[in-house]
Each structure stands twice: as C-alpha cells, then as structure tokens.
C-alpha cells in the first residue's frame, strides 16, 4: 500500500504547524497533510514567506507500507 502526503520544507528542515505557530523541525515532528489539502498547505507557505522564512517549498512524501519479513 502506498500513501501520498504533503509536507512543507524550509531549506534542509521541515515545518511544524501548531496553533498557527510555525516551527522549523526534523521530519519526525513535521506537519503532514493529505494531497487534497493543497489549499491549506499553500496558505501556510504564503504566511511563512510573509514572516521571513526562506526557501519554502511544498514536497510530496510517498510512504510505502509492506509486511515485515
């Protein structure tokens, strides 16, 4: 099974969104969104750029689930 999610990347780190606060973090703490939530992710990117964050971009995570052998 494969799942696709959206994530916001800032330089070599990621963004966590909590209570409309943005925090730079590692992948394990980053906020993820379903692909259908592109409007929300784009809004967060605009707000991050307005707050002075550099090199903001949307990335797609592709997660594959397999049985552990």
Predicted model as a PDB file, atoms N, CA, C, CB and O in Angstrom, pLDDT in the B-factor column:
MODEL        1                                                                  
ATOM      1  N   UNK A   1       0.842  -1.175   0.000  1.00 92.00           N  
ATOM      2  CA  UNK A   1       0.000   0.000   0.000  1.00 92.00           C  
ATOM      3  C   UNK A   1       0.887   1.238   0.000  1.00 92.00           C  
ATOM      4  CB  UNK A   1      -0.957  -0.002   1.214  1.00 92.00           C  
ATOM      5  O   UNK A   1       1.927   1.268   0.657  1.00 92.00           O  
ATOM      6  N   UNK A   2       0.468   2.256  -0.739  1.00 95.00           N  
ATOM      7  CA  UNK A   2       1.240   3.486  -0.846  1.00 95.00           C  
ATOM      8  C   UNK A   2       0.350   4.678  -0.500  1.00 95.00           C  
ATOM      9  CB  UNK A   2       1.838   3.640  -2.270  1.00 95.00           C  
ATOM     10  O   UNK A   2      -0.803   4.741  -0.926  1.00 95.00           O  
ATOM     11  N   UNK A   3       0.888   5.622   0.275  1.00 96.00           N  
ATOM     12  CA  UNK A   3       0.163   6.819   0.665  1.00 96.00           C  
ATOM     13  C   UNK A   3       0.982   8.036   0.275  1.00 96.00           C  
ATOM     14  CB  UNK A   3      -0.143   6.819   2.181  1.00 96.00           C  
ATOM     15  O   UNK A   3       2.201   8.048   0.445  1.00 96.00           O  
ATOM     16  N   UNK A   4       0.314   9.069  -0.250  1.00 97.00           N  
ATOM     17  CA  UNK A   4       0.987  10.315  -0.592  1.00 97.00           C  
ATOM     18  C   UNK A   4       0.502  11.416   0.343  1.00 97.00           C  
ATOM     19  CB  UNK A   4       0.733  10.698  -2.076  1.00 97.00           C  
ATOM     20  O   UNK A   4      -0.698  11.574   0.566  1.00 97.00           O  
ATOM     21  N   UNK A   5       1.452  12.175   0.886  1.00 98.00           N  
ATOM     22  CA  UNK A   5       1.158  13.272   1.797  1.00 98.00           C  
ATOM     23  C   UNK A   5       1.954  14.504   1.374  1.00 98.00           C  
ATOM     24  CB  UNK A   5       1.485  12.879   3.262  1.00 98.00           C  
ATOM     25  O   UNK A   5       2.981  14.383   0.706  1.00 98.00           O  
ATOM     26  N   UNK A   6       1.483  15.681   1.761  1.00 98.00           N  
ATOM     27  CA  UNK A   6       2.202  16.920   1.505  1.00 98.00           C  
ATOM     28  C   UNK A   6       2.903  17.365   2.780  1.00 98.00           C  
ATOM     29  CB  UNK A   6       1.244  18.022   0.992  1.00 98.00           C  
ATOM     30  O   UNK A   6       2.411  17.153   3.888  1.00 98.00           O  
ATOM     31  N   UNK A   7       4.061  17.984   2.596  1.00 98.00           N  
ATOM     32  CA  UNK A   7       4.856  18.482   3.716  1.00 98.00           C  
ATOM     33  C   UNK A   7       5.508  19.784   3.262  1.00 98.00           C  
ATOM     34  CB  UNK A   7       5.937  17.424   4.183  1.00 98.00           C  
ATOM     35  O   UNK A   7       5.768  19.974   2.074  1.00 98.00           O  
ATOM     36  N   UNK A   8       5.768  20.675   4.207  1.00 98.00           N  
ATOM     37  CA  UNK A   8       6.412  21.946   3.886  1.00 98.00           C  
ATOM     38  C   UNK A   8       7.875  21.856   4.296  1.00 98.00           C  
ATOM     39  CB  UNK A   8       5.700  23.145   4.598  1.00 98.00           C  
ATOM     40  O   UNK A   8       8.198  21.518   5.435  1.00 98.00           O  
ATOM     41  N   UNK A   9       8.744  22.163   3.353  1.00 98.00           N  
ATOM     42  CA  UNK A   9      10.181  22.099   3.598  1.00 98.00           C  
ATOM     43  C   UNK A   9      10.743  23.517   3.649  1.00 98.00           C  
ATOM     44  CB  UNK A   9      10.898  21.257   2.502  1.00 98.00           C  
ATOM     45  O   UNK A   9      10.326  24.390   2.888  1.00 98.00           O  
ATOM     46  N   UNK A  10      11.693  23.733   4.553  1.00 97.00           N  
ATOM     47  CA  UNK A  10      12.382  25.018   4.699  1.00 97.00           C  
ATOM     48  C   UNK A  10      13.875  24.724   4.696  1.00 97.00           C  
ATOM     49  CB  UNK A  10      11.943  25.778   6.021  1.00 97.00           C  
ATOM     50  O   UNK A  10      14.409  24.186   5.665  1.00 97.00           O  
ATOM     51  N   UNK A  11      14.532  25.070   3.629  1.00 96.00           N  
ATOM     52  CA  UNK A  11      15.942  24.731   3.433  1.00 96.00           C  
ATOM     53  C   UNK A  11      16.102  23.219   3.581  1.00 96.00           C  
ATOM     54  CB  UNK A  11      16.858  25.495   4.452  1.00 96.00           C  
ATOM     55  O   UNK A  11      15.498  22.472   2.811  1.00 96.00           O  
ATOM     56  N   UNK A  12      16.892  22.743   4.540  1.00 96.00           N  
ATOM     57  CA  UNK A  12      17.077  21.296   4.722  1.00 96.00           C  
ATOM     58  C   UNK A  12      16.244  20.738   5.863  1.00 96.00           C  
ATOM     59  CB  UNK A  12      18.537  20.987   4.972  1.00 96.00           C  
ATOM     60  O   UNK A  12      16.429  19.589   6.263  1.00 96.00           O  
ATOM     61  N   UNK A  13      15.326  21.542   6.393  1.00 98.00           N  
ATOM     62  CA  UNK A  13      14.474  21.128   7.503  1.00 98.00           C  
ATOM     63  C   UNK A  13      13.015  21.133   7.052  1.00 98.00           C  
ATOM     64  CB  UNK A  13      14.673  22.057   8.732  1.00 98.00           C  
ATOM     65  O   UNK A  13      12.716  21.304   5.871  1.00 98.00           O  
ATOM     66  N   UNK A  14      12.124  20.943   8.006  1.00 98.00           N  
ATOM     67  CA  UNK A  14      10.691  20.874   7.731  1.00 98.00           C  
ATOM     68  C   UNK A  14       9.950  21.817   8.667  1.00 98.00           C  
ATOM     69  CB  UNK A  14      10.164  19.424   7.885  1.00 98.00           C  
ATOM     70  O   UNK A  14      10.536  22.358   9.604  1.00 98.00           O  
ATOM     71  N   UNK A  15       8.673  22.011   8.413  1.00 98.00           N  
ATOM     72  CA  UNK A  15       7.861  22.939   9.211  1.00 98.00           C  
ATOM     73  C   UNK A  15       6.796  22.178   9.986  1.00 98.00           C  
ATOM     74  CB  UNK A  15       7.203  24.007   8.309  1.00 98.00           C  
ATOM     75  O   UNK A  15       6.108  21.310   9.448  1.00 98.00           O  
ATOM     76  N   UNK A  16       6.680  22.523  11.252  1.00 98.00           N  
ATOM     77  CA  UNK A  16       5.585  22.034  12.087  1.00 98.00           C  
ATOM     78  C   UNK A  16       4.625  23.194  12.308  1.00 98.00           C  
ATOM     79  CB  UNK A  16       6.109  21.455  13.456  1.00 98.00           C  
ATOM     80  O   UNK A  16       5.042  24.296  12.665  1.00 98.00           O  
ATOM     81  N   UNK A  17       3.336  22.939  12.093  1.00 97.00           N  
ATOM     82  CA  UNK A  17       2.300  23.948  12.290  1.00 97.00           C  
ATOM     83  C   UNK A  17       1.474  23.517  13.495  1.00 97.00           C  
ATOM     84  CB  UNK A  17       1.400  24.121  11.004  1.00 97.00           C  
ATOM     85  O   UNK A  17       0.895  22.432  13.513  1.00 97.00           O  
ATOM     86  N   UNK A  18       1.431  24.392  14.505  1.00 95.00           N  
ATOM     87  CA  UNK A  18       0.635  24.095  15.691  1.00 95.00           C  
ATOM     88  C   UNK A  18       0.083  25.408  16.233  1.00 95.00           C  
ATOM     89  CB  UNK A  18       1.481  23.347  16.777  1.00 95.00           C  
ATOM     90  O   UNK A  18       0.841  26.325  16.548  1.00 95.00           O  
ATOM     91  N   UNK A  19      -1.239  25.492  16.339  1.00 90.00           N  
ATOM     92  CA  UNK A  19      -1.898  26.703  16.841  1.00 90.00           C  
ATOM     93  C   UNK A  19      -1.446  27.940  16.066  1.00 90.00           C  
ATOM     94  CB  UNK A  19      -1.608  26.887  18.340  1.00 90.00           C  
ATOM     95  O   UNK A  19      -1.181  28.984  16.662  1.00 90.00           O  
ATOM     96  N   UNK A  20      -1.358  27.825  14.744  1.00 81.00           N  
ATOM     97  CA  UNK A  20      -0.921  28.911  13.853  1.00 81.00           C  
ATOM     98  C   UNK A  20       0.479  29.426  14.171  1.00 81.00           C  
ATOM     99  CB  UNK A  20      -1.898  30.059  13.930  1.00 81.00           C  
ATOM    100  O   UNK A  20       0.805  30.569  13.852  1.00 81.00           O  
ATOM    101  N   UNK A  21       1.309  28.590  14.797  1.00 95.00           N  
ATOM    102  CA  UNK A  21       2.711  28.901  15.038  1.00 95.00           C  
ATOM    103  C   UNK A  21       3.542  27.964  14.168  1.00 95.00           C  
ATOM    104  CB  UNK A  21       3.085  28.756  16.561  1.00 95.00           C  
ATOM    105  O   UNK A  21       3.238  26.778  14.045  1.00 95.00           O  
ATOM    106  N   UNK A  22       4.595  28.514  13.567  1.00 97.00           N  
ATOM    107  CA  UNK A  22       5.449  27.734  12.683  1.00 97.00           C  
ATOM    108  C   UNK A  22       6.794  27.474  13.364  1.00 97.00           C  
ATOM    109  CB  UNK A  22       5.650  28.462  11.331  1.00 97.00           C  
ATOM    110  O   UNK A  22       7.423  28.391  13.892  1.00 97.00           O  
ATOM    111  N   UNK A  23       7.223  26.211  13.343  1.00 97.00           N  
ATOM    112  CA  UNK A  23       8.485  25.814  13.946  1.00 97.00           C  
ATOM    113  C   UNK A  23       9.280  24.994  12.940  1.00 97.00           C  
ATOM    114  CB  UNK A  23       8.252  25.013  15.250  1.00 97.00           C  
ATOM    115  O   UNK A  23       8.737  24.097  12.294  1.00 97.00           O  
ATOM    116  N   UNK A  24      10.563  25.303  12.809  1.00 97.00           N  
ATOM    117  CA  UNK A  24      11.461  24.501  11.972  1.00 97.00           C  
ATOM    118  C   UNK A  24      11.835  23.255  12.774  1.00 97.00           C  
ATOM    119  CB  UNK A  24      12.750  25.322  11.540  1.00 97.00           C  
ATOM    120  O   UNK A  24      12.183  23.346  13.951  1.00 97.00           O  
ATOM    121  N   UNK A  25      11.761  22.090  12.124  1.00 98.00           N  
ATOM    122  CA  UNK A  25      11.992  20.836  12.846  1.00 98.00           C  
ATOM    123  C   UNK A  25      12.493  19.755  11.888  1.00 98.00           C  
ATOM    124  CB  UNK A  25      10.698  20.369  13.554  1.00 98.00           C  
ATOM    125  O   UNK A  25      12.678  19.991  10.694  1.00 98.00           O  
ATOM    126  N   UNK A  26      12.701  18.589  12.435  1.00 97.00           N  
ATOM    127  CA  UNK A  26      13.068  17.426  11.639  1.00 97.00           C  
ATOM    128  C   UNK A  26      11.835  16.757  11.066  1.00 97.00           C  
ATOM    129  CB  UNK A  26      13.865  16.431  12.476  1.00 97.00           C  
ATOM    130  O   UNK A  26      10.708  17.103  11.421  1.00 97.00           O  
ATOM    131  N   UNK A  27      12.048  15.818  10.196  1.00 96.00           N  
ATOM    132  CA  UNK A  27      10.948  15.119   9.532  1.00 96.00           C  
ATOM    133  C   UNK A  27      10.011  14.447  10.531  1.00 96.00           C  
ATOM    134  CB  UNK A  27      11.497  14.082   8.566  1.00 96.00           C  
ATOM    135  O   UNK A  27       8.801  14.399  10.308  1.00 96.00           O  
ATOM    136  N   UNK A  28      10.556  13.929  11.626  1.00 96.00           N  
ATOM    137  CA  UNK A  28       9.737  13.196  12.596  1.00 96.00           C  
ATOM    138  C   UNK A  28       8.725  14.073  13.342  1.00 96.00           C  
ATOM    139  CB  UNK A  28      10.633  12.520  13.594  1.00 96.00           C  
ATOM    140  O   UNK A  28       7.779  13.548  13.929  1.00 96.00           O  
ATOM    141  N   UNK A  29       8.906  15.389  13.329  1.00 97.00           N  
ATOM    142  CA  UNK A  29       7.985  16.313  14.021  1.00 97.00           C  
ATOM    143  C   UNK A  29       7.167  17.171  13.059  1.00 97.00           C  
ATOM    144  CB  UNK A  29       8.767  17.220  14.953  1.00 97.00           C  
ATOM    145  O   UNK A  29       6.305  17.935  13.494  1.00 97.00           O  
ATOM    146  N   UNK A  30       7.426  17.053  11.769  1.00 98.00           N  
ATOM    147  CA  UNK A  30       6.796  17.930  10.775  1.00 98.00           C  
ATOM    148  C   UNK A  30       5.304  17.641  10.616  1.00 98.00           C  
ATOM    149  CB  UNK A  30       7.493  17.777   9.428  1.00 98.00           C  
ATOM    150  O   UNK A  30       4.843  16.516  10.807  1.00 98.00           O  
ATOM    151  N   UNK A  31       4.573  18.687  10.262  1.00 98.00           N  
ATOM    152  CA  UNK A  31       3.149  18.541   9.955  1.00 98.00           C  
ATOM    153  C   UNK A  31       2.997  17.968   8.554  1.00 98.00           C  
ATOM    154  CB  UNK A  31       2.406  19.901  10.075  1.00 98.00           C  
ATOM    155  O   UNK A  31       3.694  18.382   7.628  1.00 98.00           O  
ATOM    156  N   UNK A  32       2.091  17.021   8.404  1.00 98.00           N  
ATOM    157  CA  UNK A  32       1.809  16.428   7.099  1.00 98.00           C  
ATOM    158  C   UNK A  32       0.331  16.603   6.780  1.00 98.00           C  
ATOM    159  CB  UNK A  32       2.204  14.926   7.071  1.00 98.00           C  
ATOM    160  O   UNK A  32      -0.506  16.678   7.679  1.00 98.00           O  
ATOM    161  N   UNK A  33       0.022  16.666   5.496  1.00 98.00           N  
ATOM    162  CA  UNK A  33      -1.336  16.937   5.032  1.00 98.00           C  
ATOM    163  C   UNK A  33      -1.691  15.989   3.895  1.00 98.00           C  
ATOM    164  CB  UNK A  33      -1.481  18.407   4.578  1.00 98.00           C  
ATOM    165  O   UNK A  33      -0.812  15.587   3.133  1.00 98.00           O  
ATOM    166  N   UNK A  34      -2.957  15.628   3.769  1.00 98.00           N  
ATOM    167  CA  UNK A  34      -3.364  14.849   2.600  1.00 98.00           C  
ATOM    168  C   UNK A  34      -3.206  15.704   1.338  1.00 98.00           C  
ATOM    169  CB  UNK A  34      -4.836  14.351   2.750  1.00 98.00           C  
ATOM    170  O   UNK A  34      -3.268  16.932   1.399  1.00 98.00           O  
ATOM    171  N   UNK A  35      -3.007  15.056   0.221  1.00 97.00           N  
ATOM    172  CA  UNK A  35      -2.820  15.765  -1.048  1.00 97.00           C  
ATOM    173  C   UNK A  35      -4.029  16.649  -1.366  1.00 97.00           C  
ATOM    174  CB  UNK A  35      -2.582  14.761  -2.195  1.00 97.00           C  
ATOM    175  O   UNK A  35      -3.884  17.674  -2.031  1.00 97.00           O  
ATOM    176  N   UNK A  36      -5.192  16.273  -0.909  1.00 97.00           N  
ATOM    177  CA  UNK A  36      -6.405  17.058  -1.157  1.00 97.00           C  
ATOM    178  C   UNK A  36      -6.422  18.375  -0.383  1.00 97.00           C  
ATOM    179  CB  UNK A  36      -7.629  16.242  -0.792  1.00 97.00           C  
ATOM    180  O   UNK A  36      -7.300  19.207  -0.607  1.00 97.00           O  
ATOM    181  N   UNK A  37      -5.463  18.575   0.525  1.00 97.00           N  
ATOM    182  CA  UNK A  37      -5.401  19.793   1.348  1.00 97.00           C  
ATOM    183  C   UNK A  37      -4.395  20.808   0.808  1.00 97.00           C  
ATOM    184  CB  UNK A  37      -5.039  19.434   2.785  1.00 97.00           C  
ATOM    185  O   UNK A  37      -3.824  21.581   1.579  1.00 97.00           O  
ATOM    186  N   UNK A  38      -4.175  20.815  -0.496  1.00 98.00           N  
ATOM    187  CA  UNK A  38      -3.198  21.707  -1.125  1.00 98.00           C  
ATOM    188  C   UNK A  38      -3.486  23.182  -0.826  1.00 98.00           C  
ATOM    189  CB  UNK A  38      -3.184  21.481  -2.634  1.00 98.00           C  
ATOM    190  O   UNK A  38      -2.548  23.964  -0.671  1.00 98.00           O  
ATOM    191  N   UNK A  39      -4.742  23.574  -0.742  1.00 98.00           N  
ATOM    192  CA  UNK A  39      -5.095  24.970  -0.463  1.00 98.00           C  
ATOM    193  C   UNK A  39      -4.561  25.401   0.908  1.00 98.00           C  
ATOM    194  CB  UNK A  39      -6.631  25.161  -0.523  1.00 98.00           C  
ATOM    195  O   UNK A  39      -4.001  26.490   1.040  1.00 98.00           O  
ATOM    196  N   UNK A  40      -4.731  24.565   1.910  1.00 97.00           N  
ATOM    197  CA  UNK A  40      -4.232  24.859   3.258  1.00 97.00           C  
ATOM    198  C   UNK A  40      -2.713  24.947   3.262  1.00 97.00           C  
ATOM    199  CB  UNK A  40      -4.703  23.787   4.257  1.00 97.00           C  
ATOM    200  O   UNK A  40      -2.147  25.868   3.850  1.00 97.00           O  
ATOM    201  N   UNK A  41      -2.059  24.015   2.622  1.00 97.00           N  
ATOM    202  CA  UNK A  41      -0.594  23.992   2.575  1.00 97.00           C  
ATOM    203  C   UNK A  41      -0.071  25.239   1.855  1.00 97.00           C  
ATOM    204  CB  UNK A  41      -0.088  22.705   1.865  1.00 97.00           C  
ATOM    205  O   UNK A  41       0.904  25.843   2.303  1.00 97.00           O  
ATOM    206  N   UNK A  42      -0.696  25.623   0.767  1.00 97.00           N  
ATOM    207  CA  UNK A  42      -0.295  26.828   0.039  1.00 97.00           C  
ATOM    208  C   UNK A  42      -0.461  28.073   0.899  1.00 97.00           C  
ATOM    209  CB  UNK A  42      -1.109  26.970  -1.249  1.00 97.00           C  
ATOM    210  O   UNK A  42       0.378  28.973   0.862  1.00 97.00           O  
ATOM    211  N   UNK A  43      -1.543  28.129   1.676  1.00 97.00           N  
ATOM    212  CA  UNK A  43      -1.777  29.272   2.577  1.00 97.00           C  
ATOM    213  C   UNK A  43      -0.676  29.345   3.626  1.00 97.00           C  
ATOM    214  CB  UNK A  43      -3.165  29.160   3.265  1.00 97.00           C  
ATOM    215  O   UNK A  43      -0.161  30.425   3.914  1.00 97.00           O  
ATOM    216  N   UNK A  44      -0.312  28.196   4.199  1.00 97.00           N  
ATOM    217  CA  UNK A  44       0.786  28.182   5.170  1.00 97.00           C  
ATOM    218  C   UNK A  44       2.090  28.655   4.533  1.00 97.00           C  
ATOM    219  CB  UNK A  44       0.967  26.773   5.753  1.00 97.00           C  
ATOM    220  O   UNK A  44       2.851  29.389   5.163  1.00 97.00           O  
ATOM    221  N   UNK A  45       2.353  28.254   3.319  1.00 97.00           N  
ATOM    222  CA  UNK A  45       3.578  28.683   2.622  1.00 97.00           C  
ATOM    223  C   UNK A  45       3.600  30.195   2.428  1.00 97.00           C  
ATOM    224  CB  UNK A  45       3.696  27.980   1.258  1.00 97.00           C  
ATOM    225  O   UNK A  45       4.635  30.830   2.634  1.00 97.00           O  
ATOM    226  N   UNK A  46       2.481  30.771   2.038  1.00 97.00           N  
ATOM    227  CA  UNK A  46       2.407  32.229   1.872  1.00 97.00           C  
ATOM    228  C   UNK A  46       2.670  32.925   3.208  1.00 97.00           C  
ATOM    229  CB  UNK A  46       1.021  32.647   1.309  1.00 97.00           C  
ATOM    230  O   UNK A  46       3.412  33.906   3.263  1.00 97.00           O  
ATOM    231  N   UNK A  47       2.068  32.424   4.273  1.00 96.00           N  
ATOM    232  CA  UNK A  47       2.265  33.029   5.594  1.00 96.00           C  
ATOM    233  C   UNK A  47       3.711  32.892   6.066  1.00 96.00           C  
ATOM    234  CB  UNK A  47       1.324  32.388   6.615  1.00 96.00           C  
ATOM    235  O   UNK A  47       4.263  33.819   6.660  1.00 96.00           O  
ATOM    236  N   UNK A  48       4.319  31.751   5.805  1.00 97.00           N  
ATOM    237  CA  UNK A  48       5.726  31.565   6.169  1.00 97.00           C  
ATOM    238  C   UNK A  48       6.612  32.563   5.434  1.00 97.00           C  
ATOM    239  CB  UNK A  48       6.177  30.130   5.859  1.00 97.00           C  
ATOM    240  O   UNK A  48       7.503  33.159   6.039  1.00 97.00           O  
ATOM    241  N   UNK A  49       6.383  32.747   4.158  1.00 97.00           N  
ATOM    242  CA  UNK A  49       7.169  33.710   3.371  1.00 97.00           C  
ATOM    243  C   UNK A  49       6.956  35.126   3.889  1.00 97.00           C  
ATOM    244  CB  UNK A  49       6.793  33.630   1.876  1.00 97.00           C  
ATOM    245  O   UNK A  49       7.903  35.907   3.969  1.00 97.00           O  
ATOM    246  N   UNK A  50       5.709  35.462   4.242  1.00 96.00           N  
ATOM    247  CA  UNK A  50       5.410  36.781   4.809  1.00 96.00           C  
ATOM    248  C   UNK A  50       6.132  37.000   6.135  1.00 96.00           C  
ATOM    249  CB  UNK A  50       3.903  36.943   5.007  1.00 96.00           C  
ATOM    250  O   UNK A  50       6.468  38.134   6.476  1.00 96.00           O  
ATOM    251  N   UNK A  51       6.374  35.921   6.887  1.00 95.00           N  
ATOM    252  CA  UNK A  51       7.065  36.013   8.177  1.00 95.00           C  
ATOM    253  C   UNK A  51       8.590  35.984   8.024  1.00 95.00           C  
ATOM    254  CB  UNK A  51       6.619  34.873   9.087  1.00 95.00           C  
ATOM    255  O   UNK A  51       9.313  36.041   9.019  1.00 95.00           O  
ATOM    256  N   UNK A  52       9.079  35.894   6.783  1.00 95.00           N  
ATOM    257  CA  UNK A  52      10.513  35.958   6.540  1.00 95.00           C  
ATOM    258  C   UNK A  52      11.235  34.631   6.425  1.00 95.00           C  
ATOM    259  CB  UNK A  52      11.128  36.718   7.601  1.00 95.00           C  
ATOM    260  O   UNK A  52      12.463  34.606   6.354  1.00 95.00           O  
ATOM    261  N   UNK A  53      10.501  33.523   6.405  1.00 95.00           N  
ATOM    262  CA  UNK A  53      11.146  32.231   6.206  1.00 95.00           C  
ATOM    263  C   UNK A  53      11.639  32.148   4.760  1.00 95.00           C  
ATOM    264  CB  UNK A  53      10.167  31.055   6.537  1.00 95.00           C  
ATOM    265  O   UNK A  53      10.943  32.570   3.836  1.00 95.00           O  
ATOM    266  N   UNK A  54      12.841  31.601   4.570  1.00 92.00           N  
ATOM    267  CA  UNK A  54      13.440  31.488   3.236  1.00 92.00           C  
ATOM    268  C   UNK A  54      13.311  30.074   2.696  1.00 92.00           C  
ATOM    269  CB  UNK A  54      14.913  31.900   3.273  1.00 92.00           C  
ATOM    270  O   UNK A  54      13.180  29.110   3.450  1.00 92.00           O  
ATOM    271  N   UNK A  55      13.352  29.975   1.389  1.00 95.00           N  
ATOM    272  CA  UNK A  55      13.413  28.688   0.688  1.00 95.00           C  
ATOM    273  C   UNK A  55      12.288  27.747   1.121  1.00 95.00           C  
ATOM    274  CB  UNK A  55      14.765  28.022   0.932  1.00 95.00           C  
ATOM    275  O   UNK A  55      12.531  26.583   1.439  1.00 95.00           O  
ATOM    276  N   UNK A  56      11.063  28.257   1.130  1.00 98.00           N  
ATOM    277  CA  UNK A  56       9.886  27.469   1.496  1.00 98.00           C  
ATOM    278  C   UNK A  56       9.366  26.769   0.244  1.00 98.00           C  
ATOM    279  CB  UNK A  56       8.774  28.371   2.140  1.00 98.00           C  
ATOM    280  O   UNK A  56       9.209  27.389  -0.808  1.00 98.00           O  
ATOM    281  N   UNK A  57       9.101  25.475   0.370  1.00 98.00           N  
ATOM    282  CA  UNK A  57       8.553  24.737  -0.766  1.00 98.00           C  
ATOM    283  C   UNK A  57       7.724  23.563  -0.276  1.00 98.00           C  
ATOM    284  CB  UNK A  57       9.678  24.246  -1.695  1.00 98.00           C  
ATOM    285  O   UNK A  57       7.923  23.049   0.825  1.00 98.00           O  
ATOM    286  N   UNK A  58       6.805  23.160  -1.108  1.00 98.00           N  
ATOM    287  CA  UNK A  58       5.935  22.027  -0.810  1.00 98.00           C  
ATOM    288  C   UNK A  58       6.560  20.782  -1.424  1.00 98.00           C  
ATOM    289  CB  UNK A  58       4.481  22.260  -1.353  1.00 98.00           C  
ATOM    290  O   UNK A  58       6.972  20.783  -2.584  1.00 98.00           O  
ATOM    291  N   UNK A  59       6.623  19.722  -0.627  1.00 98.00           N  
ATOM    292  CA  UNK A  59       7.151  18.452  -1.109  1.00 98.00           C  
ATOM    293  C   UNK A  59       6.100  17.374  -0.898  1.00 98.00           C  
ATOM    294  CB  UNK A  59       8.478  18.084  -0.389  1.00 98.00           C  
ATOM    295  O   UNK A  59       5.239  17.488  -0.026  1.00 98.00           O  
ATOM    296  N   UNK A  60       6.183  16.344  -1.694  1.00 97.00           N  
ATOM    297  CA  UNK A  60       5.264  15.203  -1.567  1.00 97.00           C  
ATOM    298  C   UNK A  60       6.029  14.038  -0.938  1.00 97.00           C  
ATOM    299  CB  UNK A  60       4.659  14.791  -2.968  1.00 97.00           C  
ATOM    300  O   UNK A  60       7.077  13.624  -1.433  1.00 97.00           O  
ATOM    301  N   UNK A  61       5.492  13.529   0.147  1.00 97.00           N  
ATOM    302  CA  UNK A  61       6.033  12.320   0.766  1.00 97.00           C  
ATOM    303  C   UNK A  61       5.277  11.120   0.192  1.00 97.00           C  
ATOM    304  CB  UNK A  61       5.911  12.373   2.339  1.00 97.00           C  
ATOM    305  O   UNK A  61       4.052  11.147   0.079  1.00 97.00           O  
ATOM    306  N   UNK A  62       5.993  10.103  -0.158  1.00 97.00           N  
ATOM    307  CA  UNK A  62       5.364   8.871  -0.630  1.00 97.00           C  
ATOM    308  C   UNK A  62       5.771   7.785   0.357  1.00 97.00           C  
ATOM    309  CB  UNK A  62       5.794   8.508  -2.123  1.00 97.00           C  
ATOM    310  O   UNK A  62       6.939   7.411   0.457  1.00 97.00           O  
ATOM    311  N   UNK A  63       4.782   7.296   1.076  1.00 95.00           N  
ATOM    312  CA  UNK A  63       5.011   6.292   2.114  1.00 95.00           C  
ATOM    313  C   UNK A  63       4.508   4.948   1.605  1.00 95.00           C  
ATOM    314  CB  UNK A  63       4.301   6.684   3.453  1.00 95.00           C  
ATOM    315  O   UNK A  63       3.371   4.824   1.150  1.00 95.00           O  
ATOM    316  N   UNK A  64       5.368   3.957   1.688  1.00 96.00           N  
ATOM    317  CA  UNK A  64       5.011   2.608   1.253  1.00 96.00           C  
ATOM    318  C   UNK A  64       4.971   1.697   2.472  1.00 96.00           C  
ATOM    319  CB  UNK A  64       6.020   2.071   0.189  1.00 96.00           C  
ATOM    320  O   UNK A  64       5.899   1.662   3.280  1.00 96.00           O  
ATOM    321  N   UNK A  65       3.877   0.968   2.581  1.00 94.00           N  
ATOM    322  CA  UNK A  65       3.730   0.010   3.672  1.00 94.00           C  
ATOM    323  C   UNK A  65       3.912  -1.397   3.116  1.00 94.00           C  
ATOM    324  CB  UNK A  65       2.342   0.158   4.371  1.00 94.00           C  
ATOM    325  O   UNK A  65       3.299  -1.777   2.119  1.00 94.00           O  
ATOM    326  N   UNK A  66       4.774  -2.160   3.792  1.00 94.00           N  
ATOM    327  CA  UNK A  66       4.996  -3.547   3.380  1.00 94.00           C  
ATOM    328  C   UNK A  66       5.041  -4.423   4.623  1.00 94.00           C  
ATOM    329  CB  UNK A  66       6.311  -3.689   2.551  1.00 94.00           C  
ATOM    330  O   UNK A  66       5.266  -3.938   5.731  1.00 94.00           O  
ATOM    331  N   UNK A  67       4.831  -5.682   4.430  1.00 94.00           N  
ATOM    332  CA  UNK A  67       4.952  -6.638   5.528  1.00 94.00           C  
ATOM    333  C   UNK A  67       6.416  -6.743   5.940  1.00 94.00           C  
ATOM    334  CB  UNK A  67       4.392  -8.033   5.121  1.00 94.00           C  
ATOM    335  O   UNK A  67       7.314  -6.718   5.099  1.00 94.00           O  
ATOM    336  N   UNK A  68       6.637  -6.857   7.215  1.00 94.00           N  
ATOM    337  CA  UNK A  68       7.977  -7.042   7.743  1.00 94.00           C  
ATOM    338  C   UNK A  68       8.302  -8.530   7.698  1.00 94.00           C  
ATOM    339  CB  UNK A  68       8.099  -6.478   9.193  1.00 94.00           C  
ATOM    340  O   UNK A  68       7.579  -9.353   8.257  1.00 94.00           O  
ATOM    341  N   UNK A  69       9.395  -8.861   7.029  1.00 88.00           N  
ATOM    342  CA  UNK A  69       9.734 -10.281   6.906  1.00 88.00           C  
ATOM    343  C   UNK A  69      10.828 -10.682   7.859  1.00 88.00           C  
ATOM    344  CB  UNK A  69      10.152 -10.604   5.495  1.00 88.00           C  
ATOM    345  O   UNK A  69      11.230 -11.845   7.882  1.00 88.00           O  
TER     346      UNK A  69                                                      
ENDMDL                                                                          
END                                                                             
